[in-house]
């Protein structure tokens, strides 16, 4: 079973489309539990809801190794941390979820401070995050997305339809370009994401080359693109979206039923 830790702004939405378009109603989007951390109990509930469950994917698969999943194929994509945090900040402003300046957002921490390490390890523990990458059957690089898919296609034990259309593309990159041209902001972003920078260096120097070699490729290969779709209106993908909406409703009912009774 694929367990995909979706780190925000690493092309994870595009890859999640690949999973959903490959597995249809056997692909579970764990964010629909509306829980900060997808637990073992959530997994057991998902197994009952999804017939022939083939994949778990979401932002809340924090410290995925703590889950007991049979025949787990752990995987994730990582991205250069300064670029990731700038993209994440721009997205938060455009979507209206943040009114803070970039500097204020960095000082507040949370999703703008060492997020890749914190999602993999459950805390700011670089060692645990590296251990997760070592345990992963696949680690892709956002900057080499298509090459990563070629590697994945050669080592994964199941068949995936790797063709895709890019999702969650920024239509206005004014904020990103402004920050990228501000050396002070770049230095500050790096300062607040030192653990992620070390983790990313470990991924590109140690993990990704080994996976490429296993697939008979090299990190410098120029791989053909799988970006072949002009629309995401694909039957299996649409079926997955519909079924996951039903899963979201089921998760809400489960939370309501498990909520402690209140006194009058």
KELO-269622 format. One record per residue: residue in one letter; x, y, z of N, C-alpha, C, O in turn. Coordinates in steps of 0.02 Angstrom, whole numbers, padded with zeros to 5 digits, always signed. Example, Ala and Ser with C-alpha at 12.3 -4.5 7.8 and 13.67 -1.06 7.14 Angstrom:
<recs>
A+00660-00284+00390+00615-00225+00390+00660-00165+00390+00712-00166+00423/S+00642-00112+00354+00684-00053+00357+00645+00002+00394+00670+00057+00402/
</recs>
This chain:
<recs>
X+00042-00059+00000+00000+00000+00000+00044+00063+00000+00092+00067+00038/X+00028+00111-00043+00066+00173-00046+00045+00218+00012-00014+00229+00023/X+00095+00244+00048+00083+00294+00100+00122+00356+00079+00183+00359+00087/X+00087+00405+00053+00118+00465+00024+00110+00525+00070+00056+00552+00078/X+00166+00545+00101+00166+00605+00141+00169+00665+00094+00220+00677+00061/X+00115+00702+00091+00109+00760+00046+00132+00822+00082+00095+00850+00123/X+00193+00843+00067+00219+00905+00096+00195+00963+00053+00204+00962-00008/X+00164+01014+00083+00136+01069+00043+00188+01102-00002+00246+01111+00018/X+00167+01120-00062+00206+01157-00112+00267+01117-00136+00321+01145-00145/X+00258+01052-00145+00311+01010-00173+00287+00972-00235+00315+00921-00253/X+00234+00997-00268+00202+00963-00324+00162+00903-00301+00146+00858-00340/X+00145+00902-00236+00107+00846-00208+00037+00840-00235+00011+00785-00241/X+00005+00897-00250-00063+00894-00277-00064+00861-00345-00110+00824-00362/X-00013+00876-00385-00007+00844-00450+00004+00769-00442-00026+00729-00478/X+00047+00750-00395+00058+00678-00385-00003+00644-00356-00018+00587-00371/X-00039+00680-00313-00100+00650-00285-00151+00637-00340-00188+00588-00337/X-00152+00681-00391-00195+00668-00449-00176+00601-00481-00219+00562-00500/X-00111+00588-00487-00087+00525-00517-00113+00465-00477-00137+00416-00506/X-00110+00470-00410-00135+00416-00369-00210+00406-00379-00234+00350-00388/X-00247+00460-00377-00320+00456-00382-00342+00433-00451-00391+00398-00459/X-00304+00455-00503-00321+00434-00571-00300+00363-00585-00323+00332-00632/X-00255+00337-00544-00233+00267-00551-00278+00219-00512-00293+00164-00536/X-00299+00239-00451-00333+00193-00406-00408+00207-00397-00443+00166-00367/X-00433+00263-00421-00504+00278-00414-00527+00278-00342-00498+00312-00300/X-00580+00239-00327-00608+00239-00259-00566+00197-00210-00588+00184-00154/X-00507+00177-00231-00461+00142-00185-00406+00188-00161-00359+00166-00129/X-00412+00253-00176-00362+00303-00155-00393+00348-00102-00442+00382-00114/X-00364+00347-00042-00391+00386+00014-00352+00450+00024-00291+00450+00028/X-00389+00506+00027-00360+00572+00042-00369+00583+00117-00424+00598+00140/X-00314+00576+00155-00319+00575+00228-00338+00642+00258-00360+00645+00316/X-00330+00697+00221-00350+00763+00248-00423+00766+00265-00444+00807+00306/X-00464+00722+00234-00536+00724+00246-00555+00703+00317-00612+00713+00338/X-00508+00674+00354-00523+00658+00424-00529+00722+00466-00557+00720+00521/X-00502+00778+00440-00501+00841+00476-00465+00835+00543-00483+00869+00591/X-00415+00793+00546-00374+00785+00606-00303+00809+00590-00279+00801+00534/X-00270+00838+00640-00202+00862+00629-00154+00805+00615-00107+00813+00576/X-00167+00747+00646-00125+00688+00635-00169+00629+00618-00216+00614+00656/X-00155+00596+00563-00192+00536+00542-00167+00479+00586-00109+00459+00582/X-00212+00452+00626-00193+00402+00677-00205+00331+00652-00232+00320+00598/X-00185+00283+00693-00197+00212+00677-00272+00198+00675-00295+00160+00633/X-00309+00230+00720-00382+00222+00719-00412+00250+00655-00459+00221+00628/X-00385+00306+00630-00409+00334+00567-00394+00286+00509-00435+00278+00463/X-00336+00254+00512-00318+00206+00459-00366+00147+00460-00389+00125+00407/X-00381+00121+00519-00427+00064+00522-00496+00083+00496-00529+00042+00464/X-00517+00144+00511-00582+00168+00485-00580+00174+00409-00628+00155+00375/X-00525+00199+00382-00518+00206+00309-00518+00138+00275-00546+00131+00221/X-00488+00088+00307-00487+00021+00277-00557-00007+00270-00571-00044+00223/X-00601+00011+00317-00670-00013+00313-00709+00024+00260-00754-00004+00228/X-00692+00088+00250-00731+00130+00204-00710+00120+00131-00753+00121+00087/X-00645+00111+00119-00620+00106+00051-00612+00032+00031-00572-00003+00061/X-00648+00010-00019-00639-00059-00043-00570-00065-00076-00551-00024-00118/X-00534-00116-00058-00468-00129-00088-00424-00067-00083-00395-00045-00134/X-00417-00040-00024-00377+00021-00013-00307+00011-00041-00272-00036-00022/X-00286+00057-00085-00220+00052-00118-00172+00107-00098-00111+00098-00101/X-00199+00165-00078-00154+00220-00061-00183+00267-00009-00244+00278-00006/X-00139+00293+00033-00155+00346+00081-00113+00407+00060-00053+00399+00046/X-00143+00466+00059-00105+00525+00040-00134+00585+00076-00194+00595+00078/X-00090+00626+00105-00114+00686+00138-00060+00723+00177-00005+00696+00188/X-00077+00785+00197-00032+00826+00237-00027+00801+00309+00023+00813+00343/X-00078+00766+00332-00081+00748+00403-00053+00678+00418-00065+00651+00472/X-00017+00650+00370+00018+00586+00383+00084+00602+00418+00138+00584+00394/X+00079+00634+00475+00138+00658+00511+00173+00599+00546+00141+00558+00578/X+00240+00598+00538+00279+00541+00564+00247+00476+00540+00224+00436+00580/X+00246+00465+00474+00209+00408+00446+00232+00340+00472+00193+00292+00471/X+00294+00335+00494+00319+00270+00517+00284+00246+00580+00289+00188+00598/X+00248+00293+00615+00212+00271+00676+00149+00232+00659+00120+00201+00704/X+00128+00232+00596+00070+00193+00576+00090+00121+00562+00144+00107+00537/X+00046+00075+00580+00056+00005+00563+00015-00010+00501-00045-00022+00504/X+00050-00009+00443+00017-00019+00378+00048-00080+00345+00109-00082+00336/X+00008-00129+00326+00036-00190+00295+00067-00174+00227+00037-00139+00186/X+00126-00200+00215+00161-00192+00151+00163-00119+00129+00148-00103+00071/X+00183-00075+00175+00183-00003+00160+00239+00015+00112+00296-00007+00119/X+00222+00056+00062+00270+00085+00016+00273+00159+00032+00236+00199+00003/X+00316+00178+00079+00320+00248+00102+00353+00290+00049+00403+00270+00018/X+00326+00350+00038+00355+00394-00012+00337+00467+00002+00289+00482+00038/X+00376+00512-00027+00362+00583-00022+00401+00620-00076+00444+00590-00110/X+00387+00684-00085+00427+00729-00127+00455+00783-00082+00421+00807-00037/X+00517+00803-00094+00547+00858-00057+00566+00913-00106+00575+00902-00166/X+00572+00974-00079+00587+01032-00121+00638+01077-00086+00642+01078-00024/X+00678+01113-00125+00726+01160-00096+00688+01205-00048+00639+01237-00068/X+00709+01208+00016+00668+01238+00069+00652+01312+00061+00595+01332+00076/X+00699+01353+00039+00684+01424+00032+00631+01434-00022+00584+01473-00013/X+00638+01400-00078+00588+01404-00132+00520+01379-00107+00469+01408-00123/X+00521+01326-00067+00458+01298-00042+00422+01346+00004+00362+01356-00002/X+00459+01376+00050+00427+01420+00099+00401+01484+00066+00350+01510+00086/X+00437+01509+00017+00414+01569-00019+00350+01552-00057+00302+01592-00056/X+00348+01495-00091+00289+01474-00127+00230+01464-00080+00173+01482-00096/X+00243+01435-00021+00191+01423+00028+00163+01489+00055+00103+01496+00065/X+00208+01536+00067+00185+01602+00091+00142+01636+00039+00089+01663+00055/X+00165+01636-00024+00125+01667-00077+00056+01637-00081+00006+01672-00088/X+00052+01571-00076-00011+01535-00080-00057+01556-00023-00117+01566-00032/X-00029+01564+00037-00069+01583+00095-00098+01653+00088-00154+01666+00111/X-00060+01697+00057-00084+01766+00047-00139+01767-00006-00191+01799+00002/X-00126+01733-00062-00174+01732-00117-00240+01701-00096-00293+01725-00115/X-00236+01648-00055-00297+01614-00032-00331+01651+00025-00387+01634+00045/X-00297+01702+00052-00327+01741+00106-00322+01710+00174-00357+01732+00220/X-00279+01660+00182-00271+01627+00248-00219+01662+00291-00212+01644+00350/X-00183+01711+00264-00134+01747+00303-00132+01820+00281-00134+01836+00222/X-00128+01865+00331-00119+01936+00318-00053+01962+00346-00040+02022+00348/X-00011+01915+00368+00053+01933+00397+00104+01946+00342+00097+01921+00286/X+00155+01985+00358+00211+01993+00312+00251+01928+00311+00242+01885+00354/X+00295+01921+00262+00337+01862+00258+00380+01856+00320+00388+01801+00348/X+00409+01912+00342+00451+01911+00402+00412+01890+00463+00436+01851+00504/X+00351+01917+00471+00309+01898+00528+00292+01824+00526+00290+01791+00578/X+00279+01798+00466+00261+01727+00459+00319+01683+00479+00309+01631+00512/X+00381+01701+00460+00439+01662+00480+00448+01661+00555+00462+01609+00584/X+00441+01720+00586+00449+01723+00659+00395+01685+00696+00407+01659+00751/X+00336+01680+00667+00283+01643+00699+00295+01567+00695+00269+01530+00736/X+00334+01546+00646+00350+01474+00640+00296+01436+00604+00273+01457+00551/X+00276+01381+00632+00223+01340+00602+00243+01313+00534+00296+01283+00526/X+00200+01324+00484+00210+01295+00418+00267+01328+00380+00286+01304+00327/X+00294+01383+00405+00348+01418+00370+00416+01406+00401+00465+01438+00383/X+00420+01360+00448+00483+01347+00482+00496+01271+00486+00463+01236+00524/X+00544+01248+00447+00566+01177+00448+00507+01128+00442+00505+01078+00477/X+00461+01144+00398+00400+01102+00393+00415+01032+00368+00384+00984+00391/X+00463+01025+00323+00477+00959+00296+00502+00911+00350+00481+00854+00354/X+00547+00937+00393+00571+00896+00449+00515+00881+00497+00508+00824+00519/X+00474+00930+00513+00422+00921+00563+00368+00872+00540+00342+00834+00580/X+00352+00871+00475+00302+00824+00451+00330+00753+00450+00294+00705+00466/X+00393+00745+00433+00422+00678+00429+00435+00648+00499+00427+00588+00509/X+00455+00692+00546+00475+00667+00611+00423+00679+00665+00427+00649+00719/X+00376+00723+00653+00327+00741+00704+00353+00794+00752+00316+00815+00797/X+00415+00816+00743+00446+00866+00785+00508+00891+00748+00524+00868+00693/X+00544+00939+00778+00604+00965+00746+00663+00919+00759+00711+00937+00794/X+00660+00859+00732+00712+00810+00743+00740+00789+00675+00711+00748+00639/X+00798+00817+00657+00828+00804+00592+00846+00730+00585+00839+00702+00530/X+00869+00699+00638+00887+00629+00636+00828+00584+00618+00834+00539+00577/X+00771+00597+00650+00711+00557+00635+00687+00569+00564+00663+00523+00531/X+00693+00632+00541+00672+00647+00472+00716+00610+00422+00692+00584+00372/X+00782+00609+00435+00827+00572+00391+00810+00497+00392+00813+00463+00341/X+00794+00472+00451+00775+00401+00457+00714+00387+00415+00710+00335+00382/X+00665+00433+00415+00606+00423+00373+00625+00418+00300+00602+00373+00264/X+00668+00464+00276+00689+00462+00207+00725+00396+00190+00716+00368+00136/X+00765+00372+00237+00800+00309+00227+00751+00250+00223+00763+00201+00188/X+00696+00255+00260+00646+00202+00260+00599+00206+00200+00566+00157+00183/X+00597+00264+00167+00552+00272+00110+00574+00228+00052+00634+00221+00039/X+00525+00198+00019+00540+00160-00041+00553+00207-00100+00584+00187-00150/X+00528+00269-00094+00539+00319-00147+00537+00389-00118+00494+00405-00076/X+00585+00430-00140+00586+00502-00122+00598+00540-00187+00650+00531-00219/X+00551+00582-00207+00558+00621-00268+00580+00692-00254+00574+00716-00198/X+00606+00725-00305+00626+00795-00300+00579+00837-00343+00568+00821-00401/X+00551+00889-00314+00506+00933-00351+00540+00962-00411+00511+00968-00465/X+00604+00981-00403+00642+01012-00457+00656+00964-00514+00671+00986-00570/X+00652+00899-00501+00661+00848-00553+00599+00803-00554+00604+00742-00548/X+00541+00834-00561+00479+00798-00552+00471+00741-00603+00454+00685-00584/X+00482+00756-00667+00472+00704-00717+00524+00648-00711+00507+00590-00719/X+00586+00666-00698+00636+00614-00686+00617+00571-00626+00624+00510-00627/X+00592+00604-00574+00570+00567-00515+00515+00517-00533+00515+00461-00508/X+00469+00537-00576+00415+00491-00597+00443+00432-00636+00419+00376-00629/X+00493+00445-00678+00524+00390-00715+00557+00340-00667+00553+00280-00676/X+00590+00367-00615+00621+00324-00564+00567+00283-00529+00572+00222-00522/X+00514+00318-00507+00460+00285-00472+00429+00229-00514+00416+00174-00490/X+00417+00244-00578+00385+00195-00621+00424+00131-00629+00396+00078-00643/X+00490+00135-00619+00533+00076-00626+00541+00036-00561+00561-00022-00564/X+00526+00067-00504+00538+00031-00441+00476+00015-00401+00478-00026-00355/X+00420+00046-00418+00359+00034-00380+00330-00034-00398+00331-00053-00456/X+00304-00072-00349+00280-00140-00363+00210-00143-00394+00185-00198-00406/X+00179-00086-00407+00113-00086-00439+00115-00040-00499+00163-00002-00508/X+00064-00041-00539+00061-00001-00600+00025+00065-00586-00030+00066-00559/X+00057+00120-00606+00026+00186-00600+00020+00217-00669+00063+00208-00712/X-00033+00255-00680-00039+00297-00739-00004+00363-00721-00032+00404-00686/X+00057+00372-00745+00098+00429-00724+00084+00493-00763+00113+00545-00747/X+00040+00491-00811+00023+00551-00849-00016+00599-00804-00055+00578-00761/X-00005+00664-00815-00036+00713-00771-00047+00780-00806-00021+00793-00860/X-00087+00821-00774-00092+00892-00788-00073+00928-00724-00096+00909-00670/X-00031+00979-00728-00009+01014-00668-00069+01043-00631-00115+01069-00662/X-00067+01038-00564-00121+01064-00523-00093+01115-00474-00033+01115-00459/X-00136+01159-00450-00117+01210-00401-00060+01254-00426-00011+01265-00390/X-00067+01279-00487-00016+01323-00517-00033+01395-00499-00090+01417-00508/X+00016+01433-00475+00005+01503-00457-00005+01544-00521+00034+01539-00567/X-00058+01583-00523-00072+01624-00581-00039+01693-00576-00029+01726-00626/X-00022+01713-00516+00011+01777-00505+00071+01766-00458+00062+01751-00399/X+00131+01773-00485+00191+01760-00446+00226+01824-00423+00286+01824-00410/X+00187+01877-00417+00217+01941-00396+00250+01936-00328+00306+01960-00319/X+00217+01905-00281+00244+01899-00213+00308+01858-00214+00358+01877-00184/X+00307+01802-00249+00366+01759-00252+00425+01796-00283+00481+01793-00256/X+00414+01830-00339+00468+01865-00373+00496+01921-00329+00557+01933-00329/X+00453+01955-00293+00476+02009-00249+00521+01982-00194+00574+02011-00180/X+00501+01927-00164+00541+01897-00110+00606+01868-00137+00658+01873-00104/X+00604+01838-00196+00665+01810-00225+00716+01863-00242+00776+01848-00246/X+00694+01924-00252+00740+01979-00268+00762+02018-00206+00797+02069-00211/X+00742+01994-00147+00760+02027-00084+00810+01982-00046+00789+01933-00016/X+00874+01999-00048+00925+01956-00018+00914+01948+00057+00928+01895+00085/X+00889+01999+00089+00876+01995+00162+00822+01943+00177+00829+01904+00224/X+00769+01942+00137+00715+01893+00148+00740+01823+00133+00720+01775+00167/X+00782+01815+00082+00809+01749+00065+00852+01723+00122+00849+01665+00140/X+00894+01767+00150+00937+01747+00205+00895+01728+00267+00911+01681+00302/X+00842+01766+00279+00799+01752+00336+00762+01686+00327+00756+01647+00374/X+00738+01674+00266+00704+01611+00253+00751+01552+00264+00731+01500+00291/X+00813+01559+00243+00862+01505+00254+00878+01497+00328+00885+01440+00351/X+00882+01552+00364+00897+01549+00436+00843+01511+00473+00858+01472+00519/X+00780+01521+00455+00725+01490+00490+00711+01418+00465+00667+01384+00491/X+00748+01397+00415+00736+01330+00387+00801+01291+00380+00809+01253+00331/X+00846+01299+00427+00911+01265+00424+00904+01189+00427+00940+01153+00392/X+00858+01164+00467+00849+01092+00471+00824+01064+00404+00847+01011+00382/X+00777+01100+00373+00752+01078+00308+00807+01080+00255+00810+01036+00212/X+00850+01130+00259+00905+01135+00211+00952+01076+00218+00975+01048+00168/X+00967+01057+00280+01010+00998+00291+00976+00934+00267+01008+00890+00238/X+00911+00930+00279+00874+00871+00257+00872+00866+00181+00882+00812+00153/X+00860+00922+00148+00858+00924+00075+00926+00905+00046+00929+00868-00004/X+00980+00929+00076+01047+00911+00054+01058+00836+00060+01088+00806+00015/X+01034+00807+00114+01039+00734+00124+01000+00697+00070+01023+00646+00044/X+00942+00723+00052+00900+00691+00001+00933+00692-00067+00933+00642-00103/X+00961+00750-00086+00989+00755-00154+01058+00723-00160+01078+00703-00215/X+01094+00718-00104+01161+00689-00106+01163+00615-00091+01205+00578-00118/X+01117+00591-00049+01120+00522-00026+01061+00479-00051+01071+00424-00077/X+01001+00505-00043+00941+00464-00056+00924+00459-00131+00918+00405-00158/X+00916+00517-00163+00893+00516-00233+00942+00482-00280+00920+00444-00323/X+01008+00492-00274+01055+00456-00319+01049+00380-00313+01054+00345-00364/X+01039+00355-00253+01032+00282-00244+00969+00256-00278+00969+00203-00308/X+00914+00295-00273+00852+00274-00305+00859+00276-00381+00834+00232-00416/X+00894+00327-00406+00906+00331-00478+00946+00270-00501+00929+00239-00552/X+00998+00253-00464+01040+00196-00482+00999+00131-00482+01008+00089-00526/X+00955+00125-00433+00912+00065-00429+00867+00060-00490+00850+00005-00513/X+00848+00118-00517+00804+00120-00576+00843+00119-00642+00813+00119-00695/X+00909+00117-00638+00950+00118-00698+00955+00186-00730+00965+00192-00791/X+00948+00239-00689+00952+00308-00713+01003+00346-00672+01032+00319-00625/X+01015+00409-00690+01059+00453-00651+01023+00518-00637+00978+00536-00674/X+01042+00554-00584+01008+00617-00567+01014+00671-00621+00976+00719-00621/X+01062+00663-00666+01072+00714-00719+01035+00697-00783+01038+00735-00832/X+00999+00640-00785+00964+00620-00846+00909+00671-00863+00876+00698-00819/X+00901+00683-00928+00848+00727-00952+00788+00683-00971+00786+00655-01026/X+00741+00677-00927+00685+00630-00935+00627+00662-00974+00611+00720-00962/X+00596+00625-01018+00536+00650-01053+00480+00665-01002+00475+00633-00950/X+00440+00714-01019+00387+00734-00973+00325+00690-00978+00307+00666-01032/X+00293+00679-00920+00229+00644-00918+00171+00693-00918+00113+00673-00911/X+00185+00757-00927+00131+00807-00928+00096+00804-00996+00113+00842-01042/X+00048+00759-01001+00016+00745-01065-00058+00762-01065-00089+00765-01119/X-00088+00772-01007-00159+00787-01003-00171+00862-01009-00131+00902-00984/X-00225+00881-01041-00246+00951-01043-00306+00963-00998-00330+01020-00994/X-00329+00911-00966-00385+00916-00920-00380+00861-00868-00353+00808-00881/X-00407+00875-00808-00408+00823-00756-00475+00787-00753-00490+00752-00705/X-00516+00796-00805-00581+00764-00807-00574+00692-00831-00592+00674-00887/X-00546+00650-00787-00534+00580-00801-00580+00538-00757-00589+00554-00698/X-00609+00484-00784-00659+00445-00747-00636+00422-00678-00672+00431-00629/X-00577+00392-00673-00554+00366-00609-00541+00423-00560-00556+00417-00500/X-00514+00478-00584-00501+00536-00541-00567+00564-00514-00573+00578-00454/X-00616+00572-00558-00681+00598-00537-00715+00551-00487-00746+00574-00439/X-00709+00486-00499-00737+00437-00453-00704+00442-00385-00737+00439-00333/X-00637+00451-00385-00601+00459-00322-00623+00521-00285-00632+00519-00224/X-00631+00577-00321-00653+00639-00288-00722+00631-00257-00734+00653-00201/X-00767+00598-00293-00835+00588-00268-00833+00543-00206-00866+00557-00156/X-00795+00489-00209-00793+00442-00153-00760+00473-00092-00781+00460-00035/X-00710+00515-00104-00676+00547-00047-00721+00600-00014-00714+00614+00045/X-00766+00630-00053-00815+00676-00023-00861+00637+00024-00879+00662+00078/X-00880+00577+00004-00921+00535+00048-00880+00515+00110-00907+00511+00165/X-00816+00503+00100-00772+00486+00157-00768+00544+00206-00767+00534+00267/X-00767+00605+00180-00765+00664+00223-00827+00667+00267-00823+00682+00327/X-00885+00653+00237-00948+00653+00275-00946+00599+00328-00967+00610+00385/X-00922+00540+00309-00918+00485+00357-00871+00501+00414-00885+00483+00472/X-00817+00536+00400-00770+00555+00452-00801+00605+00501-00789+00603+00561/X-00842+00651+00474-00876+00700+00517-00925+00664+00563-00928+00679+00623/X-00964+00617+00536-01011+00580+00577-00974+00540+00631-00998+00535+00687/X-00917+00513+00613-00877+00476+00662-00852+00521+00717-00854+00503+00776/X-00830+00581+00699-00807+00629+00750-00864+00649+00795-00856+00654+00856/X-00923+00662+00765-00981+00684+00805-01003+00629+00853-01020+00643+00910/X-01001+00567+00829-01022+00511+00872-00974+00498+00929-00993+00473+00982/X-00910+00515+00917-00859+00503+00967-00847+00563+01014-00808+00560+01061/X-00882+00619+00998-00873+00679+01039-00902+00668+01108-00955+00637+01115/X-00869+00694+01160-00895+00685+01229-00961+00721+01238-00971+00776+01212/X-01005+00691+01275-01071+00721+01288-01063+00784+01331-01020+00786+01375/X-01104+00834+01318-01102+00896+01357-01159+00897+01407-01212+00869+01394/X-01147+00928+01464-01199+00933+01516-01243+00994+01503-01219+01047+01481/X-01307+00986+01518-01354+01042+01511-01341+01093+01567-01376+01144+01570/
</recs>
